[in-house]
């Protein structure tokens, strides 16, 4: 009976270590961290676990509509008289 008690006392710390090794080791928001993997949110900033950044979905104004340049007479596309054209037209 004493041998069973001695074996149980010897194996108890080993069992505690095994249970602790399999547990969750990542930290909640606000705890200290060194890498992203240390945090439950997977974001470590300034050695502190922070929440994930918010996603931007349609928060800004939509882009303006563009007018396509489609030739209607079958000739070459019209040249814009902007900065690419010279004064004499060449």
Secondary structure by P-SEA (a helix, b strand, c coil): caaaaaaaaaaaaaaaaaaaaaccccccccccccccccccccccccccccccccccccccccccbbbbbccccccccccccccccccccc
